[in-house]
Amino acid sequence: MNWYDAIGLLRTQRRAAVLVTLVDVRGHAPRAAGAKMIVTADEVFDTIGGGNLEETAVSKARALLAAEDDREPQEMTVALSDKAPATHGVQCCGGEVRVLLEPLPIRPSIAIFGVGHVGLELARILSRHEVELHLVDSRPAHLSPERLAVLNDAIASVIPHPAPVPEVVLGEVPAGSHVLVMTHDHAEDIAICDSALRCGHLASIGLIGSSAKWARFRRRLLEEGHDEAALARITTPIGLPDLPGKAPATIALSVAADLVRRFADLSTPAVTR
């Protein structure tokens, strides 16, 4: 598979990777400037010329993937000479190449449980971002093609989940997903919260609602066996507290802004199964 198709595959699979590019070639080299390859933790797609050059780039790319505190693009220069230090064998083409290593971000995954007035407005905003967007509702009409037509120009990957028992979808969303609970039914909400707390693969859990609603939910969840540490995983209310207004579009804007800010603050990739 060539590097271009590999990006699409890994994007769909939400796998971390590094794009390796020959940005400059001086003298003789196995490939010309512009050659690219993709490196993951266990695979390589395409080639920048093989030999010590490629093995050095692969090692550097995998070290970059393994780093938790430094995911910025990096450059390196490799001399293709029998007099140059080489870890992976001599490569004596006689030239010198400059290589750029660019980590490819994993798209955030968001699951909106409840596509009512606020949920649909939120989906409209988030669909304009590079995310994987799961829309879950127990009411099939709320996920009909006609109702979701407002998302037809989405940049995001939009995945509807009509589900009579919405909490079962928690097992289908990718690891590292951000879950937002905002259904039309408080019984559904608490069932989703209960199930979400029993999942170890979620990045965050947000619940829409008032302090009175949370007080009732908190009591019930404690009765179900969850401790205080578990309950602390649920953020409620959601959104930006200093943004006033109760209109669905305003609430959706507040929640989306908080999520986008959270994504910008993340320094490590999403968990992978």
HUGITA-V188769 format. One record per residue. N is the residue number from 0. RES is the residue in one letter. PHI is phi in radians with two decimals (none if undefined). PSI is psi in radians with two decimals (NA if undefined). D_FIRST is the distance of its C-alpha to the first C-alpha in Angstrom with 1 decimal. Layout:
n->{N/N}
res->{RES/RES}
phi->{PHI/PHI}
psi->{PSI/PSI}
d_first->{D_FIRST/D_FIRST}
This chain:
n->{0/1/2/3/4/5/6/7/8/9/10/11/12/13/14/15/16/17/18/19/20/21/22/23/24/25/26/27/28/29/30/31/32/33/34/35/36/37/38/39/40/41/42/43/44/45/46/47/48/49/50/51/52/53/54/55/56/57/58/59/60/61/62/63/64/65/66/67/68/69/70/71/72/73/74/75/76/77/78/79/80/81/82/83/84/85/86/87/88/89/90/91/92/93/94/95/96/97/98/99/100/101/102/103/104/105/106/107/108/109/110/111/112/113/114/115/116/117/118/119/120/121/122/123/124/125/126/127/128/129/130/131/132/133/134/135/136/137/138/139/140/141/142/143/144/145/146/147/148/149/150/151/152/153/154/155/156/157/158/159/160/161/162/163/164/165/166/167/168/169/170/171/172/173/174/175/176/177/178/179/180/181/182/183/184/185/186/187/188/189/190/191/192/193/194/195/196/197/198/199/200/201/202/203/204/205/206/207/208/209/210/211/212/213/214/215/216/217/218/219/220/221/222/223/224/225/226/227/228/229/230/231/232/233/234/235/236/237/238/239/240/241/242/243/244/245/246/247/248/249/250/251/252/253/254/255/256/257/258/259/260/261/262/263/264/265/266/267/268/269/270/271/272}
res->{M/N/W/Y/D/A/I/G/L/L/R/T/Q/R/R/A/A/V/L/V/T/L/V/D/V/R/G/H/A/P/R/A/A/G/A/K/M/I/V/T/A/D/E/V/F/D/T/I/G/G/G/N/L/E/E/T/A/V/S/K/A/R/A/L/L/A/A/E/D/D/R/E/P/Q/E/M/T/V/A/L/S/D/K/A/P/A/T/H/G/V/Q/C/C/G/G/E/V/R/V/L/L/E/P/L/P/I/R/P/S/I/A/I/F/G/V/G/H/V/G/L/E/L/A/R/I/L/S/R/H/E/V/E/L/H/L/V/D/S/R/P/A/H/L/S/P/E/R/L/A/V/L/N/D/A/I/A/S/V/I/P/H/P/A/P/V/P/E/V/V/L/G/E/V/P/A/G/S/H/V/L/V/M/T/H/D/H/A/E/D/I/A/I/C/D/S/A/L/R/C/G/H/L/A/S/I/G/L/I/G/S/S/A/K/W/A/R/F/R/R/R/L/L/E/E/G/H/D/E/A/A/L/A/R/I/T/T/P/I/G/L/P/D/L/P/G/K/A/P/A/T/I/A/L/S/V/A/A/D/L/V/R/R/F/A/D/L/S/T/P/A/V/T/R}
phi->{none/-1.34/-1.09/-1.17/-1.17/-1.10/-1.03/-1.10/-1.10/-1.20/-1.09/-1.15/-1.42/0.96/-1.86/-1.24/-2.72/-2.19/-1.57/-1.92/-2.26/-1.38/-1.61/-2.71/-2.25/-2.05/1.38/-1.59/-2.63/-1.07/-2.42/-1.45/-0.98/1.80/-1.10/-2.38/-2.63/-2.00/-2.10/-1.97/-1.11/-2.42/-2.48/-2.30/-2.03/1.31/-2.62/-1.92/2.32/1.32/1.12/-1.04/-0.96/-1.21/-1.12/-1.14/-1.14/-1.11/-1.08/-1.14/-1.12/-1.24/-1.15/-1.15/-1.12/-1.36/-1.24/-1.77/-2.11/-2.62/-2.03/-1.38/-1.00/-2.31/-2.07/-2.58/-2.05/-2.18/-1.55/-1.77/-2.42/-1.24/-1.70/-1.49/-1.02/-2.51/-1.46/-2.03/1.72/-1.39/-2.35/-1.98/-1.16/1.77/-1.79/-2.51/-2.22/-1.92/-2.08/-1.87/-2.00/-2.09/-1.10/-1.67/-1.21/-1.48/-1.13/-1.07/-1.98/-2.21/-2.07/-1.71/-1.70/1.90/-1.91/-1.50/-1.06/-1.22/-1.04/-1.21/-1.07/-1.14/-1.07/-1.10/-1.22/-1.19/-1.16/-1.54/-2.07/-1.35/-2.38/-1.78/-2.00/-1.74/-1.98/-2.13/-2.72/-1.43/-1.82/-0.94/-1.08/-1.31/-2.08/-1.20/-0.96/-1.14/-1.26/-1.54/-1.07/-1.17/-1.82/-1.10/-1.73/-1.09/-1.44/-1.18/-1.51/-1.79/-2.19/-1.33/-2.30/-1.18/-2.56/-1.00/-2.08/-1.02/-1.11/-1.16/-1.20/-0.99/-1.35/-1.77/-1.35/-1.14/-1.04/1.46/-1.26/-1.74/-1.80/-2.12/-1.83/-2.70/-1.37/-1.42/-2.26/-1.09/-1.15/-1.15/-0.97/-1.25/-1.14/-1.18/-1.05/-1.05/-1.17/-1.10/-1.17/-1.56/-1.69/-1.69/-1.81/-1.60/-1.41/-2.73/-2.30/-2.09/-2.17/-1.43/2.48/-1.50/-1.17/-1.14/-1.08/-1.13/-1.05/-1.17/-1.10/-1.04/-1.09/-1.13/-1.19/-1.12/-1.12/-1.40/1.83/-1.39/-1.65/-1.10/-1.10/-1.17/-1.09/-1.17/-1.27/-1.60/-1.70/-2.69/-1.22/-1.82/1.73/-1.60/-1.14/-1.63/-1.76/-1.38/2.02/-2.07/-1.14/-0.89/-1.16/-1.24/-1.07/-1.08/-1.07/-1.10/-1.15/-1.12/-1.09/-1.13/-1.14/-1.07/-1.11/-1.14/-1.09/-1.15/-1.44/-1.22/-1.92/-2.19/-1.28/-1.11/-1.13/-2.03/-1.32}
psi->{2.35/2.92/-0.62/-0.81/-0.58/-0.65/-0.77/-0.74/-0.85/-0.56/-0.77/-0.69/-0.12/0.84/2.41/2.51/2.92/2.30/2.14/2.19/2.34/1.86/-0.34/2.36/2.21/2.19/-2.62/2.44/2.76/-0.52/2.80/2.87/2.46/-0.26/2.49/2.75/2.83/2.32/2.24/-3.08/-0.43/0.14/2.76/2.30/2.20/-2.99/2.61/0.18/-0.08/-2.97/-2.77/-0.67/-0.92/-0.74/-0.65/-0.73/-0.70/-0.78/-0.76/-0.71/-0.72/-0.55/-0.64/-0.71/-0.63/-0.34/2.41/-0.25/0.11/1.67/0.45/2.66/2.55/2.70/2.68/2.69/2.31/2.18/2.30/1.24/2.59/-0.15/-0.13/2.52/2.37/2.18/-0.53/0.67/2.75/2.44/1.85/0.83/-0.48/-0.08/-2.95/2.41/2.58/2.27/2.34/2.28/2.07/1.96/2.34/2.14/2.59/2.26/2.35/2.57/2.25/2.33/2.01/2.02/1.85/1.80/1.01/-2.58/-0.89/-0.77/-0.72/-0.73/-0.70/-0.73/-0.66/-0.72/-0.86/-0.43/-0.25/0.12/2.79/1.40/2.90/2.05/1.97/2.20/2.10/2.29/2.52/-0.14/1.84/-0.62/-0.49/-0.17/0.36/2.65/-0.62/-0.75/-0.60/0.13/-0.42/-0.18/0.16/-0.43/0.40/2.49/-0.59/2.80/2.01/2.15/1.82/2.53/1.49/2.16/1.96/-0.54/1.57/-0.58/-0.34/-0.38/-0.36/-0.54/-0.17/-0.34/2.67/2.72/2.51/0.17/2.59/2.11/2.31/2.13/2.00/0.86/3.07/-0.13/2.09/-0.48/-0.70/-0.75/-0.85/-0.55/-0.68/-0.76/-0.78/-0.82/-0.68/-0.67/-0.37/-0.04/2.34/-0.02/0.09/2.54/-0.74/2.78/2.14/2.43/2.21/2.55/3.08/3.01/-0.57/-0.72/-0.80/-0.63/-0.75/-0.79/-0.74/-0.77/-0.79/-0.72/-0.61/-0.69/-0.50/-0.02/0.03/2.44/3.13/-0.63/-0.69/-0.78/-0.49/-0.25/-0.34/2.18/2.15/2.35/2.94/2.81/-2.99/2.06/-0.39/0.10/1.87/2.89/2.51/0.07/2.50/-0.75/-0.59/-0.77/-0.75/-0.72/-0.74/-0.81/-0.76/-0.73/-0.71/-0.70/-0.82/-0.68/-0.68/-0.73/-0.70/-0.50/-0.26/2.30/-0.08/2.69/2.89/2.69/2.53/2.55/NA}
d_first->{0.0/3.8/6.7/8.3/6.5/6.4/10.0/10.8/9.8/11.7/14.4/15.1/15.2/17.3/15.8/16.9/14.6/15.4/14.1/15.1/16.3/18.5/21.4/23.9/24.3/27.8/28.5/26.1/22.5/19.5/17.7/19.4/19.9/17.3/14.3/12.2/10.1/10.0/12.2/13.4/16.4/14.7/11.0/9.4/6.0/6.6/10.4/13.8/15.5/15.9/19.4/21.7/20.2/16.8/18.4/21.0/18.6/16.7/20.2/21.4/18.6/19.2/22.9/22.5/20.8/23.7/26.3/28.3/30.4/28.3/25.1/25.8/23.6/24.5/24.6/25.1/26.2/25.4/27.7/26.5/29.9/31.5/34.0/31.6/31.1/27.9/26.9/24.1/25.8/27.2/25.3/27.9/26.4/29.3/27.6/26.9/24.0/24.0/21.0/20.7/19.3/19.1/19.0/17.4/20.0/19.8/21.4/24.9/25.6/29.1/31.0/34.1/36.6/39.0/38.2/41.8/43.2/41.8/38.5/37.7/38.7/36.6/33.6/34.2/34.2/31.2/29.1/29.2/27.3/23.7/24.3/23.7/27.1/28.5/31.8/34.1/37.5/39.8/41.1/38.8/40.4/39.2/35.6/36.2/34.0/37.2/37.8/34.2/34.0/34.8/31.3/29.6/28.7/27.2/24.6/24.3/22.7/25.9/26.3/29.8/31.3/34.6/36.2/39.9/39.6/37.4/37.3/35.1/32.2/32.3/30.5/27.6/26.9/24.4/25.8/27.2/28.3/31.4/33.8/36.6/39.4/41.5/42.4/45.5/47.0/48.0/47.8/44.2/43.7/45.3/43.5/40.1/41.4/42.6/39.3/37.3/39.5/38.6/34.9/33.5/30.1/31.3/31.5/34.7/37.1/39.2/42.2/44.0/47.8/51.2/52.7/54.8/51.8/50.2/53.5/53.6/49.9/50.4/53.4/51.6/48.6/50.9/52.6/49.3/49.0/46.8/48.2/48.6/45.5/43.4/45.1/44.3/40.7/41.7/42.2/45.0/45.8/42.4/41.9/43.8/47.4/48.9/47.5/50.4/50.3/49.8/48.3/45.0/43.2/44.8/43.9/40.3/40.1/41.6/39.1/36.1/37.4/37.9/34.4/32.8/35.1/34.0/30.3/31.2/33.2/30.5/29.5/27.3/24.2/24.7/25.2/22.4/23.3}
